[in-house]
């Protein structure tokens, strides 16, 4: 059932909050002052009541589903750079996306700036909550929870920035006229960014609840904070810490049906740890729908037809792996919901996880309230497996892997594999289990040291393409304080 976290009266209040809170947005270095536009209260005037605090923490959740963080810009950087997806659509349509497919990247590429600005807007929304909510007279437990939610969401934003760009400006307070040093910040070391992420998530784990009532489903939980912390520690090769955090993710289970888990009816299910909650506005399908699903839908029936599965991904699935049918949608296919995909559809393959049945699609703009899955229990099992194997406990690690494989209808792998063989098996399971979801494949290949080999045919250059170029706009606005990544 779709929750009402961002609906009705709450959405109207959230809109007012967003108008105020984005005043100090921190893309690097733009001169946003703590002065409200005519007719809008300043941030210091806005944060007065518990309702103001509720609206303020709702704003960064809503930000997650905006174009910059869910559609072209985000998918170009996280997905087209991998071996799992290709541009799709038709020749001549959005050809700039192929610069990401084939690593012809320059600092002027539009998606880079959209991704950068989008996440710094997200960070600013979180910083406003953390700076202003403590002074509000309200229920102390609720106040602490809102602050913990803001830390979780800020950590998620910085994690996606540091994976894409390496060291980035580390801004942990609102940008205002009183903080001119934050107008044009230099890059922090990647290690410092990771330290801040880990601190935010550690703080969040001590406060966030294990679950919510139906009205608040979709908010960050203790399990979400531990799951993201485990993932961050894995990326940092802190295997003991990753294992410990993963072990704290309890109360979840694997969904019985892989395919149904990605339909609207499967949202926020027993396997779900954190999802971007998408809703539609009747009569205005582009206002708040899942543009993640919209841009990947079958062209021309369900969407724009971009970001299609590659033959490499298609061949990565073992015979009889149920996940293949839940990941790849073919032209000419009839879906379990009875939708017939045109035999002359523009592309041979589409992302089944982004498919929205016509019965629940809005009447304009291919709109749908299809959530985006960010963290699932299956990923936590695979994180635990990878960390545990790296700690030399291979038999235990393969037990976690086999839980995931069993749901996929596959035979268990031997628990007597060598550590090296187990590592390869875990990486393979991670690819096929999480394919075309929250954009981890490229970042995984980089952290595993395999990007130069796996992506060689796409033009990947070692020592350069592990990171995206810093957007030229941001370097210019910083007056040169932001230093470009090597090779760009």
Secondary structure by P-SEA (a helix, b strand, c coil): cccccccaaaaaaaaaaaaaaacccccccccccccccccccccccccccaaaaaaaaaaaaaaaaccccccaaaaaaccccccccccccccccccaaaaaaacccccccaaaaaaaaaaaaaaaaaaaaaaccccccccaaaaaaaaaaaaaaaaaaaaaaaaccccccccccccccccccccccccccaaaaaaaaaaaaaaaaacccccccccccccccaaaaaaaaaaaaaaacaaaaaaaaaaaccccccccccccccccccccccccccccbbbbccccccccccaaaaaacccccccccccccccccccccccccccccccccccccccccccccccccccccccccccccccccccccccccbbbbcccaaaaaaaaaaaaaaacaaaaaaaaaaaaaaaaccccccccccaaaaaaaaaaaaaaacccccccaaaaaaaacccccccccccccccccccccccaaaaaaacccccccccc
